[in-house]
Amino acid sequence: MAEQDSSSEKTQEPTPKRLEKAKEEGDTVRSKELNTLAILLSGTAAVLMFGGFMIQMLAGLMGHNFVLEREQVFDTSAMLSHLNVSAMQGLRSLLPVFGVLLVAALLGPIGLGGWNLSTKAVMPKASRMNPMSGLGRMFGPKALMELAKAMAKVVVVAAIALVIMAFYWQEILSIMSEPILPAMRHALSILGWSVLAMSCAMILITIVDIPFQIHSHTQKLRMTFQEVKDESKDTEGKPEIKQKIRQLQYQMTQNRMLGNLPEADVVVTNPQHYAVALKYQQGGSAAPIMIGKGIDFMALRIREVAKEHDIPIVESPVLARAIYYNTDLDEEIPEGLYKAVAQVLAYVFQLRQYKHKGGRRPVLADNLLVPEDLQHD
């Protein structure tokens, strides 16, 4: 029972497949504080950068609306014309700030979790309508964290606002005695720097919020040991299926090997337990290639195919084992076996001449040179 309980606990880190599935469902790590910070800082910086341009445009707008010619007073269509001009000029004055805010609003959300377009995140779910789930979200750790952040923001921003008010108090009072255009510029400057200072307070809250959001997202996606095990089965296949696939792959390799055996020049045997088939292209620069190998039953099949196609069979236990254990299928033999295999091939070529032209039957040397580091018992 205790083992069952422990297996149901989410103690395992989320796998890459689990993270990818969550991302497809629109569940990525996000920080609202990071989005807010990006918008506040970029918007305030835009106001400070384009403040002079905005004041100039707004001053022109006020002059256009408050200075009227006599003919315009009696013109019933003048109001609509003034409204149209005022709207366009007001939009142009605010357009740079709106552009910066739009970029910040797009880049802020992807600053932590990356870009993710998913329609599943907006699809209705019954779990979201469950009152008990809603209460759990309202009084859960995440909700408490959001409450703590909200209270921290109020306290920090209010404290900074009081400090700023005390710092700029004399300048704020002096604005009343300034001409209209300098007063507007002065007021915008004070407002911009004040908002920028209060926005910087969000940096501290964001630094705390980002690790919390990453930890919370990881905790939510944690998996049980059984879930990891089931996912591994689904990804890699069940053991019995993988075993069946390996058997089929082995069978296909053996069939392909047996199909290539008629091209062999010689088969070297143990003589009973090992058999390797070698192919050498005369006149070529490449070393001999092993195109077939096997032990016990497969060695017997190699010998049978060799007899069917009149391929010479040479008995050399040491050389057969050395080639078998040091060479992969369809690869060249090791350099250390060149001399011994050359003796075998020379014997095979002499044997062919003997069968066609007669004469003295060739004899294979007994002392084939196989280096000790390539020998295998």
N, C-alpha and C positions, 0 to 999 in steps of 0.2 A: 504494500500500500504506500509506504514511504517512497519506494522507488518510482511508483506511478506519479506521485505528487511532484517529485524532483524533476521528472521528465516533462512535466507540464509547465515548469517555470521557464520564463523567457530569460535565459542566462547567456545565450549565444549572440555574438555580434551579427548584424544583418549581412547577408551574403551579397555579392555584386548583383546577382539576379534579383534579389529582394529589393535592393535599392533601385535597380532599373525599372522594376514593375511599379514601385511607388512613384517614380518620376513620370511614368506613362499615365498614371492616375492623377497626376497633378499634385502629388504630395511631395513637395521639396521644402528644404529648410528656408525659412523666410524670417526677416526681422523688420517689423514695422518701424522700429526706432531708426534703423538704418535708412529706410525710405524717407521718413520724416526729416532726418538730419540732412540727407542729400538735397531735398526740396528746399528746406530752410536756408541752408548755406548758399546754394546756387542762386536762389531767388534774391537773397539779400545782396550777394555779390553783384548780381545783375543790376539791382537798383542803384548800388554805389557806382557801378561802371557807367551806366546809361542815365544816371540821374540828371546831369546837365541837359542832355537831349530831351528828356521827358519834361523838365521845367520849361524849356524853350517852346516845346510843342503846346503845353498846357497854357502858357502865357499867350501864345498866339490864338489859342482856342477862346480864352476869356476875352481877349480884345475883339475877336470876330463877333462874339455874341453880345457884348455890352456896348459896343460902339456901332450905332445904327444911323444910316442916312435917313433923311426926311421921307424919301420915296419908299424906303423899306418899311417905314411905320404904317403906311397906308396900303401896303401890298399884302394881300391875304395869303399869297403863296410863299412869302418870305420865311415864315416860321418853319415850313417843311424843308425849304432850302437850307436854313441854318441848322436844322436838326440833322440833315444828311451830311453836311460838311463837318459838323461837330462830331458825329459818330465816326466818320472816316479818320479825322485827325486824332481823336481820342484813341482809336484802335492802333493807328500808326505809332503813337507815343508809347503805347504799352506793348507793342509787338515784340521788341527785343527781350523784354522780361518774360513774356509768355513763351517765346521760343526756348529760352534757357530753362524755364520751368518744365516745358514739355520734354526736353532731353533728360532732365533730372528725374522726371516721373517715369520715364522708360528705363533708364539705366539703374535707378535706385533699387527696384525689386530684384534685378538680376545680379546685383553686386555680391550676393551671398550664395544663392542657390543656382545661379545660372539661368539661361533662357530656357523656358519650358512652355510649349503650347499644348494644352491638353483640354479636350472637351469633357473628359470624364469628371473633372473637378467641379463643373457646374451642373452635372446631371443630378436630379433629385434622388435622395436615398432615404429609405424608411428609418434608418438609424438616426438620422438628423432630426426626425420628427418625434423621436421617443422622448417624452418628458423626463424620464429618469436619466437618460444620457445627457440631456440638457442641463439638469441639476448637477450632474457629475462634472460637466465642463465649467459650470458657474462657480463651483466650490472646490475645484481641483487645484493641483499645484500650479498649473499654467495660469489659471484665473487669479490666484493669489499673487503670482509673480507680476501679472499685468496690473493688479491693484497697487502693489508696491512700487512699480515703475511710475504709475500715474501720480501717486502721492509724492514720490521723489521729484518728478518733473515740476509739480506745483511748488514744492518747497524751494528747489534750486532756482527755478526761473523767477519766482517771487523775490528771493533774496538778491539775485543779480539785478532784477528790475529796480529794487530799492537802492542798491548801490549806484546804479546808473543814474537814477533820478537825482540822487544827492550830488553826483559828479557834474551833471549837466544843468542843475537847477538854475544857476545864474544865466547860462546861455539861453535856456528856454524863456526866461523872463525878458531877456534882451531882444528876443525876436519881435516883440510887440512894437518896439521903437524903430525897426528897420523898414526900408522900402519893400514893396511887395515882392519883386523878383529876388533880391538878396535874401529876404525872409523865407521865401519858398525853398531856395537852395539850402539855406542854413537848417531849416526844419527837416528837409529830406535827408541831409547829412546826419543830423542827430538821430533821426529815426532809423536810418540804415545801420549806423554803427551800434546803436542800442540793440536792434534786433539781431545783428550779427553776434554781439556779445552774449545775448541770451540763447542764441542758437548753439554757440560753442558749448554751453552747458549740456547740450544733448550728447556731446561726444562721450562724456563720462558714462551716461546712461547706456549709450550704444555699445561701449566697450564691455559693459556688464551683460548686456542683452544678447550679444552675438554668441558667446560661449554657451549661454543658457539655452538659446534656441537650437544650437547644434546638438547639445547634450539631450535636450528634450526630444528632438526629432530622432536621434539614434535610439533612445530608450523606447520610443513608440514602435520602432521597426525591429526591435530585438526579437529573436526567434527562440523557440524551444529546441532542444536537441533532436526531438523527433521530426520537427519541421525541416531542420537542416539535413537530416538523414533522408527524408522523403524527397527533398529538392535534389539532393545528390543522385538519388535513384532516377528521378525524372530527367535529369540533365545527362547523366552518363549511361543510363540504362540499368536495368536490373542485372544482378550477377549472372543469373542463368542465361539471360539473353546475350550478355557480353561473352559468356563462355561459348555459346552457340555460334556467335559471330566469329570468334577466334578459331573455332573448329572449321568453319566454312572457309575462312581466309587461309588456314593451313592447308586444307584440302585443295583449294585453288592453286596454291603455290606448288604443292606436290604434283598436281596434274600438269601444270605448266612446265615444271622441271622434267617430268617424264616425257612430255612432248618434245623437249629440246634435246633429249639424250641421243637420238640418232645422229646428231651433228658432232658428237664427241669423237676424239681421236683415240682415246685410251681410257680405260677404267682401272683405277688402282684400288686393290682390296686388302683386307686385313688377314686372312681371306674371307671369314664368315661374318663378322660383326660390323665391319666398316666397308664403305665403298664410295669412291669419289670419281666423278667423270670430268675429264679435262679436254679442252678444245684449244688448238693452236693453229693460227693461220700462218702457213709457211711463207717466208718472204716478208712478213710484217715486222714492225718494230716492237709491237706490244708483247707483253709476257703472256704465257698460257692462262686461260680463264677457266675457273671451275664452274661448270654449268649444271652440276648435279651432285648431291651427296645424301647419304642416309646411313642409318644403323639398323641392324637386325632385319626386320621385315622389309623396310625400304631398301636396305642394302641388297637383299635378295631380289627385289623387283628391278633394281638397277642392273644387276648381273644378268637377269633374264632378258631385259631389253637389249643389253650389249650382245648377248648371244644371238638374239633374233636379227640384229643388224650387222652381225659379223664385226663387232668392235673388239679389238684386243683387250684382254683382261690380264693385268699384271699384279702379281701378289707381292706386296711390300708392306708389311704391318706398320713399321715405323713411319714410312712416308705417308701411308694412307691416313693414319691418325694425325700426323702433323698438318696435312692439308685440311683435314676435316675441322680441326679445332682452331686453325689460324687463318681460315679463308671463309668469307661469306659468299653466298650464292651469287653468281654472275659477276664476281670480282676477280682481279688478277691475283695469282699466288704471291706470297711474300718473297722478297728478294733473296732471303736466305735459303729458299728451296729451289732457286733457279737451276743450280748445278745438278741436283738429284733428279728433277723433272726433265732436264735436258737429256740425261742419260736414258730415262725411260722413253722419251720421244724418239731419241736416236734409235733405240732398240725397236720401237714400233715401226718406224720408217724402213729400217733394214728388214723387218719381218715382212712388210708388204712387198718389198723387192724380191725377197726369197720366194713368196707365194706366186709371184708373177713370172720370175725368171729362173727360179730354182737355185741350185748351188748349195753352199754351206749354210745351215740354219744358224741364225744369230743367237747369242746367249747374253742374257741380262746380267750385269755385274752384281755380285752379292753385296758389296760394300757401298751402297748408295749413301752419299754424304748428306746427312740431315743434322743441322746444328742442334746442340743440346738444348738451347733455350726455346727451340720450336718443337722439341719432342714432347709427346704426351703419352703417359702410361695408360 
